[in-house]
Amino acid sequence: TWGVAVKQNRKFPDDFIFGTSTASYQIEGGWNEGGKSENIWDYLTHTNAAAIEDQSSGDIACDSYHKYERDVEMMRELGIDSYRFSMAWSRILPNGFADYVNEEGVAYYNKLIDEILKYNIEPMVTLYHWDLPQKLQEMGGWLNPLIADWFADYARVVFDRFGDRVKYFITFNEGAQICYEGYDSVTKAPRLNMSGIGEYICAKNLALAHAKAYHIYNDDFKPTQGGLCGYTIAAGSNVPLTNSEEDAYAAELVNQLQWGLYTDPIFSKDGGFPKELFELVAKKSAAQGYPRSRLTDFTEEEKAYIRGTSDFFGVNHYTGGLVSASLYTPSSVVPSPKDDIEVGQMALDEWPQGASFWLKQMPNSIYIVLKNIQKRYGDVPIYITENGWSTHEGIEDEGRIAYYRAALESALDALDEGINLKGYYAWSLMDNFEWMAGYTERFGLYEVNFEDPERTRTPRKSAFIYKQIIKTRTIDHEYEPESYVMTID
Ligand code: PNW
């Protein structure tokens, strides 16, 4: 049964970190200000507006490039412990390369970090949340193996300039979304659409880029700066449709393709790509006439270099489904990662539907996904670096409130079982540019008025609920805000 048992009065540990997340392209704006160069999202939105639901762009977005003080004020209103945001490579290194550091870009992030720290909020910095400098894309982007060095050089600049104050770094936000959506299909920039090929080339380069950056941090910065460097993937709660062995295997394959492809090389005992997926792609490739597998293996040396290169596991979690090979409808696109595993998914009608077509509220799904991670990699420290719900405009967001309360109950279930969950970041602090959906889907605890040149931010009802949860470290399902007037406690 999918019923959720609500256990009142459980408490989050005092040192549990509550935060909110954002990403540079989705909030900053200032796309051509302060010496920033064009990135792949500037390029896509400016050359192919029709690709975006409302033909919008992140040119101004929430204008956080100018309004970051208001953003930090909202963090104080919510009472969050930590703020996760990303840096724009093209703002720090406009050439893509580290020959020239743009001091204006560095100054922007310094101001933001110092403002956050002034109020004892812990910054967590993602180095790459999808906004690659366009020139690097023109040289192949994540399909060019040289990018591991380009990224490592960028990472060194970030650690060097900000690591005295930033103690949590994440190299990449979501390998599969970078590689599958950007290079294998058309759902994210640069929309390369090299089906069955692009994701696997990118996945290998990404792992090497991550490992290089991690080694730089670990060898040259951690000894004096004392922070942590991790990696974030997106994982759904993939539950076998039945208790048959076949469905268990199907769920394993989905986990391997969705996140194991990116995290097994880093977190597994032996390193390297997930075995079953690796063998399936090799077999399919051969049958399709490719002289070599579409998924190129690491050398033994590379495997050893990548293994163990993370201090924590970041997971973005939104939704899930029931999986089985019996639910597979043969893909018309061959080769493709979906065709490689031949597994299908379904959600139940009774699960509430968000404003995003892909987003359903699956019961207990945080617990399920954390269990899956623990089963795979043991007691690695885990941060939920994103979790959230989409609505349309409006301050009354009961759907989001129900989603957050259920998610946090599920997180408590995991904590009760001793899962090493350290923190939880709500996506998102405020409405922002939701990629292909533009501004048509809203994920914010604060609503942003994108018609207003001031980009006024207004707390939604859920902001008051999240604030109360953070303050009391408990989930009171009856709690109602007395008014919608927000204050700093
Ligand atoms: C996240 N899924 O990606 C991104 O990191 C954010 O930038 C984005 O705004 C947010 O989702 C909301 O879309 C996702 O598998 C990755 O369901 C995977 C999934 C959902 C969102």
Residues whose N, C-alpha, C, O or C-beta is under 5 A from the ligand:
A	BS01	PNW	A234 Y318 T319
